[in-house]
Amino acid sequence: MLGVCAGNHSPYGGLKTKRILNALIEIIFPSRCRACGAFFHPPKAGKRPSERTDLFRTAMGPFLCPACADNFLPAASPLCPVCGEVFRSRQGEDHLCGPCIQSPRKFRKARAAGVYEKGLLKAVHCLKYKGREELARPLGRLLLAALREHWQPDEIDLILPVPLHPKRMRMRGFNQSFLLIQSWRKILNSNRDSADGIAILPELLKRAKPTLPQTGLGRTRRMKNLRGAFVVKDPKRVKNRRVLLVDDVYTTGATADACAGVLLKNGATWVDVLTLARTMAR
């Protein structure tokens, strides 16, 4: 009897029981894809991902089924060196796109983690329109990888998320652009002194007036819609700073230009733009 009791309290026996229970839970209650609703079994942890495609698949593995998680296209060359527009033809070198030739941008450069299609589009929609806030952290990892790929740590002084108007904020309950970067402060400044660290200030850039939804509007109407929409709450915090503006999706660049314009007027040295997703040239 003593032997039986000792065996029941063995840590190995408890570990085996836990594994059996976890396996039964996975069978009875499989995960459901946040995008398409299909039931699936999340993949087991493997080796550390080395590229953005692998990172998206790994980060989104617990939330998206394999079919949705595998549909990811990184925003890679050939692209426009200014606005980061990805060209559908995957041949040739980087070159300026038509809109950047016709109308110079107010920001210095813009880059994105991936193309706004397929798996990434579904993930963004789930976060933004279905309130799936649990997707913000894994998508933020993907965005951070893009930041490290395109910028050196000493190129940025200040990171600002594109703000929502208070009315839109109350309706949605969160600013998805800030959710993507809210865990970055410690990561980016882990090896830097607090005096020269990168500041993340979500309240510095304000949306001063409500605007119409940008979806479905062309570039000209978007620019008119955003005229006077943004203000800087404390100009001293912007003056002589190299600013990185962060948003979820880059479509025509009207929002980025409007924000960059007001930041430059308040003394920013330059403004760069980083977005999670980027529409592809037609």
N, C-alpha and C positions, 0 to 999 in steps of 0.2 A: 504493500500500500504506500509505503514511504517513497518507493521508487516511482510509482505512478504519479503521486502528487508532485514530486520533483520534476518529472517530465512535463507535467501540465504547466508548470511555472517557468519552464525553460524559455529564454529570450528567443531561441531559434524557433520554438513552437509558436510563440506569439507572432513572429515575423511571417511564418508560413500561413498562419490563420489570416493575417492582415492582407497578404497577397491574394489569398482565395477570395476574401470578401471584396477586394478591389476588382478582381476579375469578374465576380458575379454582378457587381454594380455596373461595370462597363457593358455587360451583356444585357442586363435588364433595363438600364437607363443609359443608353448611348448618347453621346453629345449630338446636338442639332446645329447644323451650319447656320451661322448668323445671317448669311447672305441668301442662300437658296432654300433653306429649311430642311435639307436632307439630313437623315441620321447618319452618323459616322463615328468611327473610333479614332480619337486623336493619336498621332504618331508618337512613339516613344522618343525620348531625348537621344540625340545622336551627336555627331562631331560638331564642333563650332562652325557655323556658316562662314564662308569666305567671301561671297559675293552678294550683291543686293537681291538677286533672284532667290538665292538660297536663304538669305535672311528673311525675306518676305514669307517664304514657305514655312520656315521654322517658327517665326514669330506668330504667324497667323494659324499655325497648325492646330492649336487647341480651340480655335474659334470658327475656322472655315474648313469645309470638307476638302479633300485632295483636289477635286475638280476645280473648285474656286481658288484654292491657294496656289495651284500650279499656273494659273493664268495671270502672270505678272510680266510686264515689259518695262525694264529699267529705262530711265530717261538718259540715254547714252548717245554718243556721237554716231552719225553726223547730226549736229544741231547748230542753232544760231548762237554764236558766242556772247551775244548781249542778252537776249530774252530767254535763251535756253529752249526755244521751240525745237521739237524733235521732228526731223524730216522723215516722211514715210519711206522714201528710198533709202535703203541702208548702205548705199554706195557713196563714195566721195568723201570730201573733207568738210569740216565745219565751215559755214559761210553765213553771212547776214541774211535774214529773212526779209521779205518785202515790207512788212509793217515797220521794221526797225530802220530800213533805208528811207522810207517815206516820212516817218515821224520819230526822230530821236527820242530815246527814253530818258526819263528823269533819274532812274536808278542806274547804277553802274553795271550790274550783271544780275541775272536771275538763273537759278538752277532748281531742279526738282528731283525727287527720289524716283518717281516712276511715271509712266504714261497713264492718263486718266481713262483707262479702259479695263474691261474684264474684271479680274479679281480685285484690283485696287479700287476701281470705281465702286464695286459692291461694298467693299470695306468702308470707304468714305461715306457712302450713303447710309450704311448701318449706324455709323457713329453720329453723323450729322442730323439725319432725319428720323432715325428710329431710337435715338437716345442710348445707343450701346456704348456707354462710356468706358467699359472694360477694354474696348479696342484701342483706346488712346495710347496706352503705354506701349503695346507692341508696335503700333504704327509710329510712335515717337522714336522707337529704336531704329526703325527704317529711316526716318528723317534725320536722325543723328548721324547715321552712317553716311548719308549724302552730304551733310555738313562737313564731316571730316575728310571726305573725298575732294571737296571743291574749295575749302578754306583752310588756311593755317590758323592756329589759335591766336597768334598775335595780330591778325587782320581785323578782329572784331572787338569793339569795346562794349557794345550794347545790343541786346536782342529784344525786339518788340513784336508781340503778336498783333495781327490786324484785329482791331476791336469791333465788337458788335454794339449797336445802339442799345441803350438800356431797355427799351421796349422789346426788342428782339431777344435780348438776354433773358428777360423775364419769361418770355414765351418758351424759349428753348431750354433754359435752366443752366446753360454752360456756354462758354466760348471754346469751340473745338480747336481753334488755333492755339490757345493757351494750354489746353489739356495736353496737346502733343508735346509741349516743351516744359511742362511744370516740374519734371524730375531732372532737368538738365543742369541746374545750377551747381549741385555738388559734383556731378560728373565732369563738367567743363572746368571747374576751378579746383579740382582735387590736387593738382600740382602747382598751383599758383598762390601768391600772397593775396589776401583779401583786398589789399589796396589797389592792385592792378587786375583783379579778376573781371570776368565778363559778367555784366549786370543783366538780369532779366527783369524788366519792369512792365508788367501787364497793364498798369493804370496810367502810364505816361502818355500814350497816344489815345485820344478819345474820338469817338464818332459823335459829332455835334448835332447832327440832324438825322432823322430817319430817311431811308432811301428805299426805292423800289427794289424788289429782288432783281439781281443782275441776270439771272437765267433767262435766255431768249433775247436779250438786248445785244445789239451790235456794239462795236468799240466806241463809235461816236455818241450813241445814246447812253452808254455806260459812263463815259467821261462827263456828260452833261448831268447825269443822275448823281454823280459823286462830287460835283463842284461844291466846294465849301463844306464837305461832309466831315473832314477830319481836322482836329486841332491838337496842339501839343500842350499838355497841362502845365509843365514846368520847363520852359525853354533852356534854362541853365543846364539841365541834365542832358541835353542834346548837343549843345554847342561844342564844336571840335571833336565830336565823337563819330566813330565809324560804326554805322548802324546796320544790323541785319534784321530785316523785316520777315516775319514768318506767317504763312497762311496755309490753308488746307489745299486749295486748288488755284492754279493759274490758268485763266482762260484767254482773255485779250490783253491783260496787263493794265487795264484801266484802274483797278483798285490799287495795285502796286505803284502806279504812276502818281495817283492822287496822294497816297501816303508819303511817297518819296518827295513829292513837291513841297508839302508842308514841313517835312523834316529838314529839307535843305534850306528853306526860308528861315527856319529857326536855328540855323548854324551848323547842321550836321556836315561832317567832312565829306562823306559819301553814304549812299544807301544801297545795300545789296538785298536780294530777295531769295528766300528759300521756301519752296512749297512742297507739300507731300506729293501732289499729283500735278501733271501738266498735260493739257490737251495737245494732240499731235496735229501737225500741219495736214491739210487736206490735199 
